[in-house]
């Protein structure tokens, strides 16, 4: 059976921050490939319920919602315990949940450190630790959503960039720690969705001009890359794929 038609039926994925934006598109793509899903959210209950209803209409008993604040110390272990209780297995952890906002150096606060490091670095690590036994049993996969700014710092966002740089090293470290049973990879988006806070048209045009493809990407570009890493990349581990329209090769 070709990879394009290979079904992931019977396999279970946990996606953090799955209610909206890129997380929701990853959910739709993995669900269409046959996976059953645990969709984590923190405060976006209505979008989470709407996404669950959309996917359940396509396949019954295939989606479960998990609510939790990833900044709380006991949340990762609780989420994995609830995941195991649902179907008794876990095949994929997608660490997608993220906080993103500017933190000018002179105004960085301890609360911002706790939030940005917590959501982008600490929570993914402790989720991976808690999920490791289940993933080893299923010979499963972890995919982290990294960022091209893990390598190219974004002015005005030092804490976010530091957190994502740690996330990128986590991909490589966990690939060593969890192999050979578990593959660990990352996807580093470029200009896919604009920040929820307003960004001027000139700023958007400047970002797009720094890509080689001269256009923004779409959430499905990220979702398809996650699917590739899960379904088709049996001999890839410890790698981060930039999905950035060629931004990484520009000066």
Secondary structure as the mmCIF struct_conf table of DSSP 4:
data_model
#
loop_
_struct_conf.conf_type_id
_struct_conf.id
_struct_conf.beg_label_comp_id
_struct_conf.beg_label_asym_id
_struct_conf.beg_label_seq_id
_struct_conf.end_label_comp_id
_struct_conf.end_label_asym_id
_struct_conf.end_label_seq_id
TURN_TY1_P TURN_TY1_P1 UNK A 3 UNK A 5
TURN_TY1_P TURN_TY1_P2 UNK A 9 UNK A 10
STRN STRN1 UNK A 12 UNK A 15
TURN_TY1_P TURN_TY1_P3 UNK A 16 UNK A 17
BEND BEND1 UNK A 19 UNK A 20
HELX_RH_AL_P HELX_RH_AL_P1 UNK A 21 UNK A 32
TURN_TY1_P TURN_TY1_P4 UNK A 33 UNK A 34
STRN STRN2 UNK A 36 UNK A 41
BEND BEND2 UNK A 42 UNK A 43
HELX_RH_AL_P HELX_RH_AL_P2 UNK A 45 UNK A 56
TURN_TY1_P TURN_TY1_P5 UNK A 57 UNK A 58
BEND BEND3 UNK A 59 UNK A 59
TURN_TY1_P TURN_TY1_P6 UNK A 60 UNK A 61
STRN STRN3 UNK A 63 UNK A 67
TURN_TY1_P TURN_TY1_P7 UNK A 70 UNK A 71
BEND BEND4 UNK A 72 UNK A 72
TURN_TY1_P TURN_TY1_P8 UNK A 73 UNK A 74
HELX_RH_AL_P HELX_RH_AL_P3 UNK A 75 UNK A 87
BEND BEND5 UNK A 88 UNK A 88
STRN STRN4 UNK A 92 UNK A 95
HELX_RH_3T_P HELX_RH_3T_P1 UNK A 105 UNK A 107
HELX_RH_AL_P HELX_RH_AL_P4 UNK A 110 UNK A 117
HELX_RH_PI_P HELX_RH_PI_P1 UNK A 118 UNK A 122
HELX_RH_AL_P HELX_RH_AL_P5 UNK A 123 UNK A 138
TURN_TY1_P TURN_TY1_P9 UNK A 139 UNK A 139
STRN STRN5 UNK A 141 UNK A 145
HELX_RH_3T_P HELX_RH_3T_P2 UNK A 148 UNK A 150
TURN_TY1_P TURN_TY1_P10 UNK A 151 UNK A 151
BEND BEND6 UNK A 152 UNK A 152
HELX_LH_PP_P HELX_LH_PP_P1 UNK A 153 UNK A 154
TURN_TY1_P TURN_TY1_P11 UNK A 155 UNK A 156
HELX_RH_AL_P HELX_RH_AL_P6 UNK A 158 UNK A 178
TURN_TY1_P TURN_TY1_P12 UNK A 179 UNK A 181
STRN STRN6 UNK A 183 UNK A 189
BEND BEND7 UNK A 191 UNK A 193
BEND BEND8 UNK A 196 UNK A 197
HELX_RH_AL_P HELX_RH_AL_P7 UNK A 201 UNK A 209
TURN_TY1_P TURN_TY1_P13 UNK A 210 UNK A 210
BEND BEND9 UNK A 211 UNK A 213
BEND BEND10 UNK A 215 UNK A 215
HELX_RH_AL_P HELX_RH_AL_P8 UNK A 219 UNK A 227
HELX_RH_PI_P HELX_RH_PI_P2 UNK A 228 UNK A 232
TURN_TY1_P TURN_TY1_P14 UNK A 234 UNK A 235
BEND BEND11 UNK A 238 UNK A 238
STRN STRN7 UNK A 240 UNK A 243
BEND BEND12 UNK A 244 UNK A 244
TURN_TY1_P TURN_TY1_P15 UNK A 245 UNK A 246
HELX_RH_3T_P HELX_RH_3T_P3 UNK A 247 UNK A 249
#
